[in-house]
């Protein structure tokens, strides 16, 4: 069985009898959210003991409806007062959780969105009809959760869900989804299909009305001040992120090193083991850099061979006969000179054969 993945973080303050629950990112995962995960979440909340207040920080595009319902019911049944802070985005299934909280606080430019439940299905006509019936039941269940929180009737809520409605804090408060508007702003930016809000990026390509909603207009110029942080500060403040980046870096490094060594082996040369050993382990370099070094080495070796041939030809040099001014003397000189040239070519051919 795969290891259960927690998508929540819970911190308790013993002295003040309070706790903070952080839900950032997608809620649940159908592959891992099962009865065991449900029990783990409930157990975590129960282990808080006698706390008076639970503060929920949420920044989420939604996720599993069933995960959200389980969280909402667990929080609603706890005796502590639960206050939800929407730290950027509460969309889709995330709104089920906020609607189960006693108080919901939202910055004035944060985003809130409700829509109809979505699923993927295949099959014949009867099977598809069953899927439609199931989705309608899920929708009605979500509406009942909203009714317990909002000041809005069932028909209006159904219409808002049908239209995939995006809201700012004021609109969400008018409908009763939000109790308090926080006088502060969160940084948000829209890049291609990614909504970057409060330093988290969410893929919103599946939401059809985001671009059309006036409440979802994103100011790319606000709250984009660069924040510099040392490695030690990152490790202390965001240990999970630090570990994730570190492990990903190690993983990528191992893959790149395997590819580098394989590329060197693929060069397929056998006479330069010293250069290859150096490139692999002593002074690590890419296969292309090693190939250049091998070519340089080959060039040096050829130059040295030519120099050796030249030196040997000088040692075996046969001087031409003295020219007495006769034609016979010039003929002999040509013969001797020809012999010298042939000697050089002979040795060059011999060296070439030896180098093969």
LUMFIDO-793038 format. One line per field, with one value per residue: residue number from 1; residue in one letter; y, x, z of N, C-alpha, C in turn. Coordinates in pm, whole numbers, plus 50000, padded with zeros to 5 digits. Atoms other than C-alpha are relative to their C-alpha. Example, Ala and Ser with C-alpha at 12.3 -4.5 7.8 and 13.67 -1.06 7.14 Angstrom:
BEGIN
num <- c(1|2)
residu <- c(a|s)
n.v <- c(49881|49881)
n.u <- c(50089|49918)
n.w <- c(50000|49994)
ca.v <- c(49550|49894)
ca.u <- c(51230|51367)
ca.w <- c(50780|50714)
c.v <- c(50120|50109)
c.u <- c(50090|49923)
c.w <- c(50000|50073)
! end
This chain:
BEGIN
num <- c(1|2|3|4|5|6|7|8|9|10|11|12|13|14|15|16|17|18|19|20|21|22|23|24|25|26|27|28|29|30|31|32|33|34|35|36|37|38|39|40|41|42|43|44|45|46|47|48|49|50|51|52|53|54|55|56|57|58|59|60|61|62|63|64|65|66|67|68|69|70|71|72|73|74|75|76|77|78|79|80|81|82|83|84|85|86|87|88|89|90|91|92|93|94|95|96|97|98|99|100|101|102|103|104|105|106|107|108|109|110|111|112|113|114|115|116|117|118|119|120|121|122|123|124|125|126|127|128|129|130|131|132|133|134|135|136|137|138|139|140|141|142|143|144|145|146|147|148|149|150|151|152|153|154|155|156|157|158|159|160|161|162|163|164|165|166|167|168|169|170|171|172|173|174|175|176|177|178|179|180|181|182|183|184|185|186|187|188|189|190|191|192|193|194|195|196|197|198|199|200|201|202|203|204|205|206|207|208|209|210|211|212|213|214|215|216|217|218|219|220|221|222|223|224|225|226|227|228|229|230|231|232|233|234|235|236|237|238|239|240|241|242|243|244|245|246|247|248|249|250|251|252|253|254|255|256|257|258|259|260|261|262|263|264|265|266|267|268|269|270|271|272|273|274|275|276|277|278|279|280|281|282|283|284|285|286|287|288|289|290|291|292|293|294|295|296|297|298|299|300|301|302|303|304|305|306|307|308|309|310|311|312|313|314|315|316|317|318|319|320|321|322|323|324|325|326|327|328|329|330|331|332|333|334|335|336|337|338|339|340|341|342|343|344|345|346|347|348|349|350|351|352|353|354|355|356)
residu <- c(x|x|x|x|x|x|x|x|x|x|x|x|x|x|x|x|x|x|x|x|x|x|x|x|x|x|x|x|x|x|x|x|x|x|x|x|x|x|x|x|x|x|x|x|x|x|x|x|x|x|x|x|x|x|x|x|x|x|x|x|x|x|x|x|x|x|x|x|x|x|x|x|x|x|x|x|x|x|x|x|x|x|x|x|x|x|x|x|x|x|x|x|x|x|x|x|x|x|x|x|x|x|x|x|x|x|x|x|x|x|x|x|x|x|x|x|x|x|x|x|x|x|x|x|x|x|x|x|x|x|x|x|x|x|x|x|x|x|x|x|x|x|x|x|x|x|x|x|x|x|x|x|x|x|x|x|x|x|x|x|x|x|x|x|x|x|x|x|x|x|x|x|x|x|x|x|x|x|x|x|x|x|x|x|x|x|x|x|x|x|x|x|x|x|x|x|x|x|x|x|x|x|x|x|x|x|x|x|x|x|x|x|x|x|x|x|x|x|x|x|x|x|x|x|x|x|x|x|x|x|x|x|x|x|x|x|x|x|x|x|x|x|x|x|x|x|x|x|x|x|x|x|x|x|x|x|x|x|x|x|x|x|x|x|x|x|x|x|x|x|x|x|x|x|x|x|x|x|x|x|x|x|x|x|x|x|x|x|x|x|x|x|x|x|x|x|x|x|x|x|x|x|x|x|x|x|x|x|x|x|x|x|x|x|x|x|x|x|x|x|x|x|x|x|x|x|x|x|x|x|x|x|x|x|x|x|x|x|x|x|x|x|x|x|x|x|x|x|x|x|x|x|x|x|x|x)
n.v <- c(49880|49881|49917|49897|49867|49895|49874|49899|49983|49961|49955|49970|49912|50057|49897|49922|50092|49973|50080|49948|50102|49939|50075|49929|50089|50083|50070|50144|50067|50120|50120|50026|49967|50114|50006|49984|49858|49935|50024|49929|49858|49989|50026|49880|49897|50045|49994|49863|49995|49894|49869|49912|49939|50054|49904|50064|49918|50075|49939|50125|49998|50107|50136|50106|49961|50089|49957|49873|50030|50064|49895|49909|50065|50014|49868|49955|50079|49972|49901|49874|49903|50010|49879|50023|49887|50028|49933|49970|50061|50110|50033|50136|50077|49926|49921|50090|49995|49869|49986|50074|49928|49904|49867|50000|49870|49998|49873|49939|50036|50145|50054|50105|50051|50122|50054|50134|50107|50051|50132|50057|50128|50064|50114|49992|49899|50021|49968|49855|49946|50019|49899|49873|50005|49988|49861|49920|50024|49931|49857|49971|50010|49879|49889|50008|49945|49855|49944|49987|49889|49877|49936|50013|50113|50115|49974|49907|50073|50091|49919|49956|50116|50026|49897|49991|49861|49949|49887|49936|50010|49930|50082|50121|49962|49972|50128|50065|50095|49938|49920|49880|49962|49955|49881|50023|50059|50110|49988|50097|49978|50101|50030|50105|50063|50011|49891|49996|49921|50017|50081|50135|50003|50096|50017|49972|50019|50076|49910|49935|49860|49915|49883|49918|49942|49871|50014|50077|49921|50007|49889|50056|49905|49987|50101|50085|49964|50116|50034|50077|50089|50086|50143|50037|49947|50086|50129|49983|49952|50091|50125|50094|49951|50018|50143|50036|49946|50073|50135|49989|49967|50123|50090|49947|50012|50140|50030|49931|50064|50125|49965|49952|50116|50080|49929|50021|50138|50012|49948|50122|50003|50093|49973|49879|50032|49899|49884|50038|50009|49863|49933|50060|49994|49905|49867|50033|49917|50061|50085|49913|49945|50110|50025|49896|50032|50116|49950|49927|50100|50066|49904|49995|50127|49998|49904|50062|50104|49933|49948|50116|50041|49898|50018|50122|49980|49921|50090|50088|49917|50035|49875|50012|49995|49867|49969|49960|49921|50086|50049|50124|49964|49952|50117|50073|49916|50020|50134|49998|49921|50084|50104|49938|49975|50129|50048|49929|50051|50138|49998|49946|50108|50099|49948|49997|50137|50036|49930|50054)
n.u <- c(50084|49916|49994|50102|49946|50073|50004|50028|49898|50069|49907|50072|49939|50043|50025|50119|50110|50044|49934|50008|50010|49960|50038|49952|49993|50117|50055|50015|49957|50085|49916|49953|50100|50087|50044|49885|49966|50109|49979|49878|50034|50084|49917|49917|50084|50033|49879|49980|50049|50091|49967|50117|50010|49923|49993|49971|49944|50026|49967|50020|50089|50097|49947|50097|50119|50017|49900|50047|50115|49947|49936|50105|50076|49912|49987|50130|50036|49908|50058|49927|50044|49913|49994|49931|49937|49973|49872|49979|50102|50085|50079|50049|50018|49949|50110|50076|49932|50020|50141|50022|49931|50084|49971|49916|49938|49948|49944|50092|49974|49988|50099|50090|50071|50079|50047|50057|49899|49951|49939|49974|50072|50018|50090|50119|50099|50046|49890|49984|50114|49969|49900|50073|50075|49903|49954|50110|50005|49884|50030|50098|49929|49919|50093|50043|49890|50002|50120|49974|49907|50032|50132|50051|50092|49948|50005|49892|49874|49992|49968|49861|49915|50013|49929|49860|49995|49881|50037|49904|50043|50128|50107|50012|50064|50140|50070|49991|49889|49893|50051|49919|49907|49874|49952|49865|50005|49907|49938|50050|49950|50048|49900|50055|50114|49966|50031|49902|50062|49933|49879|50032|50047|50107|50046|50144|50047|50126|50109|50035|50042|49906|49965|50119|50048|49939|49944|49876|49898|49877|49907|49866|49902|50011|49944|49903|49868|49913|49961|49876|49995|49882|50030|50031|50133|50094|50005|50068|50137|50076|49922|50053|49957|49854|49973|50047|49906|49874|50015|50015|49868|49920|50054|49961|49855|49966|50041|49908|49869|50011|50003|49866|49911|50043|49959|49855|49980|50049|49900|49948|49855|49937|49857|49978|50057|49960|50087|50137|50005|49994|50127|50108|49993|49903|50047|50122|50035|50099|49947|49951|49871|49904|49974|49907|49869|49946|49956|49875|49897|49969|49926|49865|49933|49966|49891|49879|49960|49939|49870|49910|49965|49908|49871|49938|49961|49877|49892|49971|49987|49892|49965|49987|49862|49957|50034|49879|50040|50044|50139|49999|50001|50133|50090|49973|50051|50145|50024|49976|50107|50120|49986|50026|50144|50066|49974|50091|50136|50003|50010|50132|50098|49976|50053|50147|50045|49982|50101|50135)
n.w <- c(50000|50004|49880|50002|50017|49932|50072|49899|49897|49878|49895|49877|49900|49872|49900|50031|50032|50137|50103|50136|50104|50128|50119|50119|50115|50028|49884|50016|50122|50007|49996|49864|49900|49977|49861|49911|49998|49929|49857|49960|49983|49881|49883|49980|49938|49865|49919|49951|49862|49956|50056|50008|50132|50112|50110|50128|50108|50122|50129|50074|50116|49985|50002|49979|49925|49885|49902|49943|49913|49878|49920|49952|49893|49884|49938|49950|49882|49890|49909|50009|50100|50118|50081|50127|50068|50141|50022|50142|50085|49954|50119|50016|49876|49885|49942|49912|49871|49936|49963|49876|49893|49928|50053|50120|50024|50137|50048|50095|50139|50015|50092|49951|50117|49987|50129|49992|49990|50128|49999|50131|50006|50130|49992|50084|49964|49863|49909|49999|49927|49858|49966|49989|49875|49891|49995|49946|49856|49941|50004|49895|49872|49985|49976|49860|49920|50020|49935|49857|49978|50071|49988|50136|50019|50076|50144|50033|49989|50114|50118|49986|50031|50144|50076|49952|49958|49930|49915|49912|49860|49980|50057|49918|49874|50029|50007|49871|49992|49922|49887|49980|50105|49941|50071|50053|50132|50028|50132|50097|50135|50094|50102|50085|49932|49858|49909|49892|49896|49871|50023|50044|50138|50021|50137|50003|50137|49999|49963|50127|49988|49926|50081|50023|49875|49963|49867|50008|50067|49922|50013|50002|49949|49856|49910|50068|49950|49985|49864|50000|49885|49999|49999|49862|49972|50071|49930|49871|50016|50087|50003|50099|50131|50007|50022|50133|50099|49984|50054|50144|50053|49998|50102|50132|50011|50029|50137|50091|49992|50076|50142|50037|50010|50115|50122|50014|50046|50138|50094|50059|50026|49907|49983|49921|49870|49901|50023|49964|49854|49949|50031|49922|49854|49943|50040|50074|50115|50089|50107|50108|49957|50010|50142|50046|49943|50073|50131|49978|49973|50126|50082|49945|50032|50142|50019|49947|50095|50115|49958|49988|50136|50053|49934|50050|50140|50000|49959|50113|50120|50094|50068|50146|50053|50042|50138|50071|50115|50110|49992|49921|49857|49962|49996|49875|49889|49995|49948|49855|49938|50006|49899|49869|49989|49987|49864|49909|50020|49953|49854|49964|50019|49896|49874|50011|49981|49858|49919|50021)
ca.v <- c(50000|50345|50577|50816|51172|51452|51761|51950|52084|52121|52320|52342|52618|52448|52767|52952|52643|52722|52548|52645|52427|52505|52385|52514|52363|52096|51929|51555|51309|51038|50796|50835|50977|50674|50557|50546|50905|51015|50858|51012|51363|51310|51170|51473|51705|51495|51489|51866|51797|52081|52370|52670|52805|52654|52895|52763|52917|52817|52897|52635|52586|52296|51925|51617|51692|51391|51501|51848|51708|51491|51790|52013|51762|51703|52076|52140|51864|51990|52195|52462|52781|52756|53070|53046|53288|53286|53363|53410|53168|52955|52784|52479|52217|52459|52659|52352|52369|52744|52713|52475|52731|52963|53274|53334|53621|53730|54001|54246|54133|53758|53528|53299|53069|52814|52586|52256|51934|51784|51428|51220|50926|50679|50405|50343|50555|50395|50431|50795|50862|50717|50955|51251|51141|51108|51459|51604|51441|51577|51924|51913|51804|52100|52340|52214|52296|52645|52699|52643|52926|53178|53413|53286|53059|52725|52845|53132|52908|52656|52931|53064|52714|52666|52986|52913|53236|53418|53668|53923|53968|54215|53992|53683|53870|53986|53625|53524|53310|53553|53719|53969|54158|54203|54543|54410|54280|53961|53952|53791|53754|53573|53405|53199|52945|52989|53205|53301|53419|53467|53298|52985|52892|52723|52581|52733|52625|52396|52694|52830|53168|53294|53531|53656|53745|54108|53993|53779|54062|54037|54331|54220|54526|54499|54318|54189|54321|54082|53906|53791|53500|53314|52937|52907|53129|52919|52602|52741|52910|52659|52323|52121|52339|52326|51944|51918|52144|51964|51619|51731|51881|51553|51357|51583|51581|51200|51179|51437|51258|50925|51090|51257|50930|50747|51016|50977|50599|50647|50830|50483|50546|50295|50449|50745|50586|50851|51135|50947|50871|51234|51355|51114|51151|51388|51698|51625|51753|51689|51440|51724|51879|51540|51490|51821|51720|51387|51567|51797|51496|51324|51639|51656|51288|51331|51638|51442|51152|51388|51546|51203|51112|51436|51375|51019|51128|51380|51108|50893|51180|51085|51390|51450|51401|51705|51872|51883|52078|51775|51642|51309|51476|51647|51315|51147|51442|51397|51027|51088|51358|51124|50853|51092|51188|50827|50743|51006|50885|50527|50607|50815|50522|50289|50514|50549|50171|50138|50393|50201)
ca.u <- c(50000|50142|50246|49968|50030|49925|49808|49755|49981|49866|50045|49930|50004|49990|50002|49725|49513|49497|49592|49663|49558|49724|49567|49770|49739|49501|49276|49315|49399|49163|49455|49547|49238|49065|48925|49273|49355|49015|49090|49440|49298|49030|49288|49513|49226|49127|49488|49470|49284|49116|49182|48952|49029|49140|49260|49246|49472|49359|49492|49351|49200|48993|49037|48852|48494|48494|48818|48671|48348|48544|48751|48444|48253|48551|48597|48227|48192|48487|48399|48661|48572|48706|48814|48905|49149|49140|49504|49456|49218|48926|48779|48568|48595|48788|48465|48302|48561|48531|48152|48185|48383|48233|48402|48548|48791|48900|49138|48960|49135|49144|48929|48634|48472|48191|48086|47919|48102|48307|48402|48531|48323|48282|48036|47699|47385|47270|47611|47637|47291|47402|47698|47464|47246|47552|47673|47330|47335|47684|47572|47271|47497|47728|47432|47313|47656|47638|47285|47408|47658|47511|47214|47124|46841|46888|46784|47034|47314|47235|47248|47578|47726|47589|47762|48098|48089|48408|48381|48591|48559|48270|48062|48137|48030|47706|47612|47716|48018|48247|48196|48482|48680|49043|49185|49488|49577|49737|49981|49835|49945|49817|50075|49940|49709|49865|49719|50000|49846|50019|50333|50149|50081|49755|49653|49313|49280|48992|48789|48601|48491|48804|48896|48538|48491|48545|48619|48908|49096|49457|49686|50033|50198|50082|50268|50543|50831|51123|51192|51549|51611|51925|51944|51939|51629|51455|51543|51411|51095|50994|51154|50921|50998|51370|51367|51165|51400|51704|51574|51469|51816|51981|51752|51819|52192|52206|52016|52241|52555|52434|52364|52708|52894|52685|52760|53133|53112|52924|53224|53373|53748|53986|54332|54280|54193|54384|54186|53859|53933|54019|53700|53483|53615|53912|53810|53448|53352|53094|53134|53176|53457|53629|53594|53771|54053|54090|54109|54377|54568|54544|54667|54966|55044|55032|55255|55503|55503|55578|55860|56006|55993|56166|56440|56501|56513|56782|56986|56966|57029|57244|57433|57424|57742|57947|57843|58137|57937|57853|57511|57607|57673|57331|57161|57333|57238|56875|56902|57052|56795|56521|56657|56645|56284|56180|56345|56135|55810|55900|55947|55629|55434|55597|55504|55154|55119|55254|54999|54706)
ca.w <- c(50000|49915|50192|50288|50179|50412|50232|50558|50831|51189|51461|51823|52075|52415|52621|52440|52375|52004|51683|51324|51032|50698|50374|50080|49734|49607|49860|49885|49615|49500|49476|49842|50016|50159|50493|50643|50542|50669|51006|51013|50963|51227|51466|51412|51502|51804|51924|51966|52287|52470|52232|52224|51880|51550|51282|50927|50663|50316|49969|49735|49388|49519|49471|49589|49697|49928|50093|50144|50290|50535|50649|50675|50887|51115|51177|51221|51480|51686|51993|51920|51736|51381|51197|50829|50669|50290|50219|49846|49678|49791|49486|49411|49689|49911|49960|50117|50394|50454|50467|50762|50965|51228|51090|50744|50688|50340|50211|49984|49666|49733|49518|49592|49335|49332|49044|48969|49059|48777|48697|48407|48290|48005|47926|47768|47797|48122|48283|48179|48319|48652|48648|48589|48880|49102|49010|49087|49430|49498|49389|49622|49907|49843|49828|50168|50309|50157|50293|50648|50601|50359|50345|49999|49883|49711|49364|49367|49486|49213|48951|49087|49062|48709|48599|48770|48968|49070|49355|49534|49911|49891|49664|49871|50184|50021|49954|50306|50223|50406|50746|50760|50497|50594|50504|50326|49983|49862|49572|49264|48905|48597|48373|48081|48252|48595|48870|49106|49429|49762|49622|49505|49142|49044|48707|48634|48272|48371|48495|48194|48335|48507|48223|48191|48557|48651|49004|48881|48709|48820|48882|48778|48927|49286|49559|49334|49543|49540|49868|49918|50151|50252|50225|50604|50626|50362|50553|50884|50754|50487|50579|50355|50054|50134|50154|49834|49637|49783|49694|49346|49294|49396|49167|48869|48945|48944|48617|48452|48578|48437|48104|48105|48168|47908|47648|47718|47677|47350|47198|47145|47162|47324|47300|47531|47864|48060|47900|47949|48315|48374|48203|48401|48753|48799|48607|48510|48167|47898|47616|47365|47570|47592|47216|47154|47388|47205|46869|47007|47135|46797|46624|46859|46796|46418|46436|46647|46399|46110|46308|46384|46016|45927|46182|46060|45697|45781|45953|45636|45395|45085|44953|44576|44366|44278|43958|43711|43462|43247|43170|43325|43660|43663|43586|43878|44102|44008|44079|44423|44500|44384|44611|44907|44836|44793|45122|45297|45140|45221|45587|45596|45453|45703|45996|45864|45848|46202|46329|46188)
c.v <- c(50124|50078|50112|50138|50100|50127|50114|50007|50058|50034|50043|50091|49957|50108|50073|49914|50030|49909|50068|49883|50067|49905|50083|49900|49919|49920|49852|49950|49869|49872|49963|50026|49882|50000|50023|50147|50080|49986|50074|50147|50020|49981|50119|50110|49962|50010|50141|50014|50117|50136|50081|50055|49927|50104|49927|50103|49920|50083|49885|50017|49893|49864|49898|50049|49916|50029|50125|49978|49938|50103|50092|49940|49987|50133|50046|49927|50023|50113|50136|50092|49995|50127|49972|50130|49959|50079|50032|49951|49891|49970|49856|49931|50072|50080|49914|50007|50134|50017|49923|50071|50104|50141|49987|50142|49996|50137|50053|49963|49851|49951|49883|49952|49872|49956|49861|49896|49944|49860|49956|49861|49947|49882|50017|50102|49985|50039|50151|50067|49986|50104|50136|50005|50017|50145|50091|49984|50072|50150|50039|49995|50125|50120|50000|50055|50152|50065|50020|50120|50132|50054|49984|49876|49896|50028|50092|49931|49906|50076|50049|49887|49968|50094|50009|50145|50031|50125|50060|49994|50064|49916|49874|50030|50028|49872|49923|49895|50050|50087|50132|50023|50059|50114|49983|49934|49888|50021|49894|50043|49887|49983|49878|49938|49984|50127|49992|50094|49965|49896|49853|50006|49891|49996|50018|49985|49925|50087|50089|50150|50090|50128|50096|50077|50130|49992|49927|50075|50009|50120|49945|50089|50010|49885|49903|50035|49874|49981|49912|49920|49913|49854|49954|50048|49916|49868|50011|50035|49905|49867|49901|50038|49979|49854|49957|50044|49924|49861|50001|50030|49877|49905|50043|49985|49858|49964|50064|49934|49868|50027|50046|49883|49913|50065|49984|49859|49983|50056|49884|50002|49915|50036|50121|49984|50105|50125|49970|49993|50138|50073|49947|50039|50108|50143|49982|50099|49925|49917|50085|50061|49893|49973|50101|49972|49882|50043|50077|49904|49929|50091|50009|49874|49996|50095|49941|49891|50061|50054|49887|49952|50096|49981|49877|50016|50082|49913|49911|50076|49958|50124|49977|50008|50141|50019|50051|50078|49918|49958|49876|50029|50045|49884|49922|50077|49979|49863|49995|50076|49919|49891|50055|50023|49870|49940|50063|49945|49858|49995|50054|49892|49894|50045|50001|49861|49958|50063|49945|49889)
c.u <- c(50088|49993|49897|50064|49912|50004|49963|50118|49932|50101|49919|50081|49946|49959|49868|49879|49940|50075|49982|50002|50028|49964|50037|50012|49873|49959|49983|50052|49926|50080|50036|49892|49904|49962|50115|50039|49895|50020|50123|49969|49916|50082|50089|49921|49966|50120|50032|49954|49908|50045|49872|49977|50089|49996|50043|50055|49986|50033|49997|49907|49892|50066|49889|49883|49988|50104|49953|49884|50047|50065|49895|49923|50082|50013|49869|49961|50094|49945|50070|49935|50099|49988|50082|50055|50029|50124|50029|49885|49926|49906|49953|49984|50051|49889|49911|50059|49975|49856|49966|50063|49908|50017|50093|50049|50071|50057|49916|50026|50028|49884|49923|49918|49923|49954|49942|50111|50032|50055|50027|49936|49998|49907|49881|49902|49954|50108|50022|49887|50021|50101|49933|49923|50092|50047|49891|49989|50116|49974|49902|50064|50083|49910|49952|50107|50003|49883|50020|50089|49947|49861|49923|49911|50059|50005|50114|50135|50020|50039|50144|50097|49995|50088|50149|50031|50126|49961|50122|49943|49863|49883|49978|49931|49851|49918|50007|50108|50112|49938|50075|50092|50124|50055|50146|49985|50102|50057|49945|50041|49951|50102|49953|49879|50024|49958|50098|49945|50059|50112|49971|49940|49895|49962|49849|49943|49866|49880|49965|49975|50099|50031|49882|49958|50070|50065|50133|50110|50123|50088|50141|50104|49999|50067|50095|50141|50082|50037|50123|50010|50125|49956|49960|49861|49893|49982|49920|49853|49913|50075|49951|50043|50149|50034|49959|50098|50132|49992|49985|50134|50089|49955|50042|50149|50044|49966|50096|50137|49999|50003|50137|50096|49963|50045|50149|50029|49961|50098|50071|50146|50067|50144|50030|49938|50032|49912|49857|49983|49998|49867|49885|50005|50092|49958|49875|49970|49901|50068|50057|50135|50109|50037|50098|50140|50065|50050|50131|50116|50042|50082|50145|50079|50042|50116|50132|50052|50070|50138|50101|50045|50102|50139|50073|50047|50127|50119|50044|50023|50122|50034|50013|50146|50032|49971|50125|49966|49952|49858|49992|49994|49864|49902|50017|49945|49850|49966|50018|49890|49870|50004|49969|49850|49924|50020|49902|49858|49986|49983|49865|49893|50013|49941|49847|49942|50010|49892|49862|49970)
c.w <- c(50000|50129|49990|49994|50073|49916|50096|50097|50123|50109|50122|50090|50136|50099|49976|49967|49862|49904|49865|49901|49865|49886|49878|49885|49984|50122|49967|49868|49995|50009|50144|50106|50012|50147|50097|50011|50076|50151|50052|50024|50126|50127|50030|50070|50144|50093|50049|50143|50025|49949|49985|49860|49899|49887|49873|49902|49871|49877|49900|49881|50007|49998|50015|50086|50126|50108|50072|50096|50131|50091|50060|50117|50127|50074|50063|50128|50118|50086|49993|49897|49884|49917|49874|49945|49856|49962|49854|49916|50076|49884|50006|50136|50123|50068|50088|50141|50069|50047|50127|50119|50064|49944|49881|49975|49864|49965|49884|49854|49981|49912|50061|49880|50032|49860|50022|50013|49862|50018|49856|49996|49857|50019|49909|50056|50145|50101|50008|50078|50151|50048|50019|50132|50120|50015|50057|50152|50071|50003|50111|50139|50026|50030|50144|50093|49989|50073|50149|50032|49946|50032|49868|49987|49906|49850|49957|50005|49882|49873|50003|49964|49851|49919|50035|50039|50080|50077|50068|50141|50023|49949|50083|50132|49979|49995|50131|50012|50092|50109|50016|49880|50066|49915|49960|49864|49988|49860|49906|49860|49911|49889|49922|50070|50149|50075|50115|50106|50136|49989|49967|49860|49983|49852|49997|49859|49995|50036|49881|50012|50071|49925|49987|50125|50032|50137|49998|49928|50089|49971|50010|50065|50152|50072|49931|50042|50027|50147|49994|50129|49988|50003|50139|50039|49932|50073|50129|49983|49918|49987|49895|49859|49980|49969|49860|49892|50006|49937|49848|49934|49994|49889|49861|49979|49966|49856|49900|49999|49923|49850|49952|49980|49880|49869|49976|49949|49854|49897|49931|49962|50108|50035|50088|50138|50105|49987|50044|50151|50063|49979|50083|50147|50058|49975|49914|49888|49914|49893|49886|50036|49992|49855|49943|50051|49927|49862|50011|50022|49872|49908|50046|49963|49853|49971|50047|49906|49878|50034|50013|49863|49939|50058|49947|49856|49990|50039|49883|49869|49918|49919|49851|49958|49953|49853|49929|49874|49884|50021|50085|50149|50046|50010|50127|50119|50015|50059|50150|50072|50000|50103|50138|50021|50019|50137|50099|49988|50050|50150|50046|49987|50108|50132|49998|50023|50144|50085|49984|50098)
! end
